[in-house]
Amino acid sequence: MKIAFPHYEDVPAIEVPAENLLGVFSLPRQEPNDAAIGAALANPIGTPRLSELAKDKGCVLIVCDDVARPTPAWKIIPFVLEELSAAGVADSKIEFMMALGAHRPMTEQEMQQKVGPEVYERFRVHNHAWDDPKALEFMGRTDQGVEVWVNKKIARADLVVGIGRIMPIEICGFTGGGKILVPGCCGEITNSDMHWTRVDVDSRDIVGKRDNPIRRSIDDAARKAGLDFIVNVIMDIEKNIFGCAAGDLVEAHRQGCREALEYHQVRLPQKADIVVVDGHPFDIEFWQVNKALGAAGLAVRKGGVVICVSPCYEGLSQPHESELLKFGYQSKECVKRLVVSGELSHKVVGVHMIQVADVAVEKATVFLVTDGISRRQVETVGLKHADTPQQALAEAFELLGYDASVLVLQGAAEMLPTLQENWSFGTDHQTRKRNEQ
């Protein structure tokens, strides 16, 4: 059976024998409903309406996620500006900031595309300078002891509005909410320490769960940083907005996560020997494509093979490529030693390495089909390179046998795979153990 990669014109289809194929899974297209944004702003959860919060405020800062995220902020911003206008906030009091986390700065063209040309010309738009200590301000510590260093413009704004998108994610359960500030607009210390609290927490206590230890740390830090209001959309695989949650960074986000989970959860018949995934729409670099690898890790049996397809336009990761090439993807214990010894200078890199290694070292052999990262670099970090998906599948069959079962997850980076029977992310240890066998 020939199976195409619908989001990549230049990637040839993969042919999987019918007797090996357990299924092809993709997320459905939803009917676009941009009106959901206005409805959410008219009925915020856990806060007064934004037009009320903004009355008599001096500086209003609107924070948007960056180029690594497909959120169509240009569709959301006009609804937010309408609320601010109703409150009498002048244009001169409104600024925008791109929440970079630890990513590279956005270009002027990228910022213009993110917020829309008219907004870009009308308002001041800034990149968050996560690596500049002079651009940061200390806002206290979380209950977990994480220092909260945030961009000074956020610390000094009278009203901070976060614009983003909600979907399942391995690091903290879901995107959106307080993540727009932490790690979006915080300093390296905050970013690293917040991520590092994730290292020893079982992923089954995080993935697909809104309320978890890491999210509590993010919520606490984002409140201390000054996040007053969120506007988080729920999108389908084609980037159509069909839902929105607005209001308090916890209460509104919790409601948005419930709606997002219904869409993004994909029930599989069983784990497979071979799982084929692609990184759409996070193909900018392997650092982001790792979302697809995480989904594959939930679907592949231990000792299996994952075939990951993505152009990885900007390689492994522009800011962190040198450390990734130096150390490669190692076991969790090895990465911990690198961090404790100081050999690995960024904890956030260590967390990424552990996330990848959870699949590529602990669970499966990973083939990367890409033209954005050289074969030498792919092999240097400990993965296997393949020129085409078909080549990777042929090598997988050689490794596992020609009766190996195959699952194909199209757009896996946005999926939360679960098994149809005897599996949930809230089950006890013994049930988990039975399912892992």
KEGU-885696 format. One record per residue (C-alpha): x, y, z. Coordinates in nm, 3 decimals. Layout:
# KEGU-885696
X/Y/Z
...
//
This chain:
# KEGU-885696
0.000/0.000/0.000
0.142/0.339/-0.100
0.116/0.606/0.169
0.191/0.969/0.089
0.333/1.239/0.313
0.063/1.498/0.242
0.250/1.799/0.380
0.573/1.743/0.186
0.568/1.775/-0.193
0.924/1.651/-0.237
0.906/1.341/-0.017
0.818/1.023/-0.207
0.538/0.801/-0.081
0.628/0.497/0.124
0.502/0.154/0.024
0.407/-0.075/0.312
0.292/-0.433/0.254
-0.078/-0.460/0.344
-0.014/-0.757/0.571
0.229/-0.550/0.783
0.021/-0.234/0.809
-0.171/-0.179/1.133
-0.311/0.151/1.012
-0.257/0.504/0.886
-0.368/0.773/1.132
-0.409/1.146/1.084
-0.594/1.426/1.256
-0.917/1.536/1.085
-0.978/1.874/0.928
-1.218/2.088/1.131
-1.456/2.355/1.010
-1.282/2.695/1.053
-1.442/2.906/1.325
-1.248/3.229/1.380
-1.559/3.364/1.552
-1.465/3.142/1.847
-1.199/3.400/1.935
-1.451/3.681/1.973
-1.686/3.455/2.167
-1.407/3.357/2.409
-1.307/3.720/2.465
-1.671/3.812/2.528
-1.696/3.536/2.790
-1.356/3.503/2.958
-1.292/3.231/3.214
-1.169/3.333/3.559
-1.118/3.705/3.487
-1.318/4.015/3.400
-1.343/4.095/3.031
-1.018/4.224/2.878
-1.182/4.560/2.800
-1.245/4.597/3.174
-0.897/4.486/3.280
-0.740/4.735/3.039
-0.924/5.044/3.168
-0.689/5.314/3.297
-0.384/5.098/3.225
-0.060/5.259/3.111
0.150/5.015/2.907
-0.010/4.705/2.754
0.220/4.432/2.626
0.086/4.162/2.393
0.308/3.853/2.378
0.290/3.613/2.082
0.456/3.276/2.032
0.740/3.274/1.780
0.824/3.143/1.434
0.867/2.789/1.566
0.492/2.777/1.635
0.220/2.777/1.366
-0.023/2.992/1.566
-0.188/3.246/1.329
-0.149/3.540/1.567
-0.252/3.779/1.291
-0.603/3.633/1.314
-0.622/3.667/1.693
-0.469/4.012/1.740
-0.754/4.215/1.583
-0.997/4.072/1.841
-0.758/4.167/2.123
-0.706/4.517/1.984
-1.082/4.565/1.964
-1.108/4.492/2.337
-0.825/4.733/2.414
-0.983/5.001/2.199
-1.311/4.959/2.387
-1.113/5.027/2.707
-0.974/5.347/2.558
-0.614/5.226/2.533
-0.420/5.437/2.282
-0.196/5.273/2.020
0.105/5.446/2.174
0.053/5.241/2.492
0.047/4.903/2.316
0.357/4.701/2.226
0.421/4.345/2.111
0.684/4.091/2.205
0.786/3.766/2.040
0.822/3.484/2.295
1.143/3.318/2.177
1.216/3.089/2.468
1.574/2.992/2.384
1.519/3.009/2.007
1.691/3.238/1.761
1.557/3.594/1.710
1.283/3.633/1.452
1.359/3.836/1.141
1.159/4.147/1.060
0.980/3.956/0.786
0.890/3.675/1.025
0.759/3.918/1.285
0.556/4.093/1.018
0.407/3.763/0.907
0.331/3.658/1.265
0.143/3.971/1.374
0.028/4.086/1.030
0.174/4.369/0.813
-0.069/4.635/0.935
-0.007/4.561/1.303
0.369/4.547/1.246
0.365/4.896/1.095
0.124/5.033/1.355
0.290/4.910/1.675
0.635/4.846/1.817
0.728/4.478/1.797
1.023/4.333/1.991
1.214/4.008/2.006
1.264/3.876/2.358
1.636/3.887/2.444
1.660/3.570/2.653
2.041/3.570/2.651
2.088/3.934/2.757
2.099/3.972/3.139
2.048/4.348/3.103
1.708/4.286/2.943
1.583/4.082/3.240
1.433/4.154/3.580
1.409/3.927/3.886
1.051/3.858/3.998
1.103/3.611/4.285
1.110/3.233/4.316
0.851/2.962/4.254
0.751/2.714/4.524
0.996/2.470/4.362
1.277/2.724/4.410
1.306/2.829/4.044
1.430/3.186/4.004
1.193/3.389/3.787
1.385/3.621/3.557
1.162/3.783/3.297
1.198/4.042/3.023
1.192/4.390/3.174
0.919/4.506/2.937
0.692/4.238/3.079
0.788/4.314/3.440
0.713/4.683/3.390
0.397/4.655/3.179
0.065/4.740/3.343
-0.118/4.464/3.154
0.030/4.154/2.986
-0.175/3.952/2.736
-0.047/3.616/2.606
-0.148/3.485/2.264
-0.083/3.121/2.181
-0.218/2.779/2.096
-0.304/2.468/2.301
-0.199/2.115/2.201
-0.053/1.815/2.388
0.322/1.828/2.448
0.563/1.598/2.628
0.753/1.849/2.840
0.461/1.984/3.045
0.139/1.819/2.926
0.010/2.096/2.696
0.132/2.408/2.523
-0.029/2.746/2.592
-0.116/2.920/2.916
0.178/3.045/3.120
0.429/2.895/2.875
0.403/3.216/2.675
0.617/3.377/2.949
0.792/3.074/3.099
0.991/2.976/2.902
0.871/3.216/2.630
1.001/3.544/2.776
1.220/3.445/3.068
1.594/3.431/3.123
1.818/3.133/3.067
1.832/3.046/3.439
1.453/3.032/3.464
1.421/2.842/3.137
1.683/2.585/3.230
1.571/2.529/3.590
1.204/2.505/3.497
1.281/2.245/3.230
1.515/2.057/3.462
1.237/1.999/3.715
1.088/1.772/3.446
1.381/1.527/3.431
1.280/1.283/3.706
0.903/1.302/3.658
0.746/1.002/3.484
0.616/1.108/3.142
0.293/0.923/3.208
0.224/1.173/3.485
0.270/1.459/3.236
0.163/1.371/2.882
-0.199/1.464/2.817
-0.247/1.592/3.173
-0.308/1.961/3.228
-0.244/1.959/3.601
0.100/1.818/3.675
0.412/1.924/3.870
0.579/2.097/3.573
0.268/2.293/3.478
0.229/2.406/3.840
0.583/2.543/3.825
0.503/2.723/3.499
0.178/2.864/3.638
0.353/2.992/3.950
0.636/3.151/3.753
0.401/3.307/3.495
0.191/3.468/3.769
0.502/3.607/3.933
0.615/3.733/3.592
0.286/3.920/3.549
0.072/3.732/3.294
-0.276/3.884/3.332
-0.479/3.733/3.047
-0.444/3.460/2.783
-0.604/3.405/2.445
-0.530/3.046/2.342
-0.673/2.891/2.028
-0.730/2.525/1.942
-0.634/2.440/1.584
-0.655/2.148/1.347
-0.374/1.998/1.140
-0.445/2.249/0.859
-0.408/2.543/1.102
-0.782/2.612/1.109
-0.894/2.768/1.436
-1.203/2.590/1.570
-1.189/2.671/1.941
-1.055/2.930/2.183
-1.011/2.981/2.557
-0.956/3.326/2.703
-0.908/3.462/3.054
-0.707/3.343/3.354
-0.381/3.163/3.278
-0.491/2.859/3.480
-0.870/2.841/3.462
-0.902/2.932/3.094
-0.609/2.713/3.001
-0.762/2.417/3.184
-1.081/2.451/2.978
-0.881/2.486/2.656
-0.683/2.171/2.735
-1.001/1.970/2.770
-1.113/2.080/2.424
-0.769/2.026/2.272
-0.739/1.676/2.417
-1.061/1.567/2.248
-0.914/1.662/1.911
-0.549/1.563/1.943
-0.589/1.224/2.112
-0.557/0.939/1.861
-0.648/0.585/1.968
-0.429/0.312/1.818
-0.509/-0.061/1.799
-0.175/-0.163/1.949
0.192/-0.065/1.966
0.387/-0.141/1.650
0.732/-0.274/1.566
0.786/0.013/1.323
0.631/0.359/1.354
0.655/0.612/1.070
0.600/0.978/1.164
0.655/1.323/1.018
0.732/1.651/1.190
0.467/1.875/1.031
0.406/2.159/1.119
0.720/2.190/1.336
0.976/2.129/1.061
1.192/2.435/1.128
1.455/2.225/1.312
1.499/1.887/1.478
1.465/2.052/1.821
1.097/2.104/1.731
1.054/1.785/1.526
1.124/1.602/1.850
0.751/1.649/1.920
0.684/1.386/1.652
0.949/1.161/1.799
0.778/1.184/2.137
0.448/1.077/1.981
0.623/0.787/1.810
0.765/0.679/2.146
0.411/0.626/2.273
0.327/0.407/1.973
0.639/0.193/1.920
0.716/-0.123/2.116
1.046/-0.144/2.305
1.320/-0.259/2.069
1.133/-0.131/1.764
1.213/0.125/1.495
1.096/0.482/1.443
1.121/0.645/1.101
1.098/1.024/1.134
1.051/1.233/0.818
1.111/1.609/0.817
1.300/1.868/0.610
1.446/2.024/0.931
1.499/2.349/0.739
1.737/2.500/0.995
1.919/2.184/1.098
1.942/2.044/1.450
1.900/2.369/1.642
2.068/2.699/1.557
2.141/2.813/1.915
2.241/2.471/2.050
2.379/2.275/1.755
2.740/2.277/1.876
2.656/2.111/2.209
2.429/1.855/2.042
2.706/1.759/1.801
2.964/1.751/2.078
2.773/1.519/2.312
2.506/1.352/2.098
2.196/1.188/2.240
2.291/0.988/2.549
2.106/0.814/2.831
1.938/1.018/3.104
2.206/0.927/3.359
2.485/1.031/3.124
2.317/1.365/3.055
2.266/1.424/3.426
2.637/1.372/3.483
2.718/1.619/3.205
2.494/1.880/3.368
2.623/1.824/3.723
2.984/1.839/3.605
2.920/2.161/3.415
3.034/2.009/3.084
2.687/2.075/2.943
2.632/2.446/2.994
2.257/2.462/2.926
2.014/2.248/3.127
1.747/2.306/2.862
1.975/2.129/2.614
2.008/1.845/2.860
1.630/1.813/2.884
1.601/1.804/2.505
1.872/1.539/2.489
1.689/1.327/2.746
1.358/1.366/2.561
1.512/1.241/2.237
1.709/0.969/2.416
1.392/0.843/2.584
1.295/0.715/2.239
1.622/0.694/2.046
1.838/0.539/2.321
1.602/0.372/2.566
1.329/0.243/2.337
1.392/0.223/1.962
1.629/0.268/1.670
1.551/0.603/1.507
1.596/0.677/1.137
1.585/1.042/1.032
1.485/1.113/0.672
1.587/1.473/0.606
1.780/1.693/0.368
1.827/1.969/0.627
2.084/1.780/0.836
2.380/1.601/0.684
2.430/1.228/0.720
2.746/1.297/0.921
2.560/1.517/1.170
2.269/1.274/1.203
2.508/0.990/1.281
2.721/1.210/1.509
2.425/1.269/1.742
2.348/0.896/1.746
2.062/0.859/1.497
2.052/0.674/1.166
2.022/0.863/0.837
1.814/0.752/0.539
1.772/0.922/0.202
1.406/0.819/0.162
1.131/0.675/0.382
1.138/0.359/0.169
1.509/0.310/0.234
1.450/0.351/0.606
1.164/0.098/0.598
1.378/-0.155/0.410
1.651/-0.123/0.675
1.390/-0.150/0.951
1.261/-0.477/0.805
1.617/-0.607/0.788
1.661/-0.527/1.157
1.328/-0.661/1.282
1.221/-0.915/1.024
0.984/-0.891/0.730
0.678/-0.969/0.939
0.725/-0.655/1.151
0.409/-0.451/1.208
0.390/-0.090/1.088
0.195/0.216/1.201
0.197/0.544/1.006
0.112/0.864/1.198
0.068/1.163/0.964
0.125/1.491/1.145
0.239/1.303/1.454
0.391/1.614/1.614
0.038/1.725/1.703
-0.090/1.384/1.814
-0.135/1.224/2.153
-0.137/0.849/2.070
-0.307/0.617/2.316
-0.402/0.252/2.293
-0.766/0.161/2.243
-0.771/-0.101/2.518
-0.607/-0.137/2.858
-0.431/0.196/2.847
-0.470/0.537/2.996
-0.221/0.787/3.123
-0.374/0.772/3.467
-0.344/0.398/3.524
-0.154/0.244/3.810
0.198/0.106/3.780
0.094/-0.258/3.745
-0.145/-0.181/3.460
0.127/0.022/3.293
0.369/-0.265/3.335
0.130/-0.510/3.168
0.087/-0.276/2.871
0.461/-0.232/2.830
0.521/-0.607/2.799
//
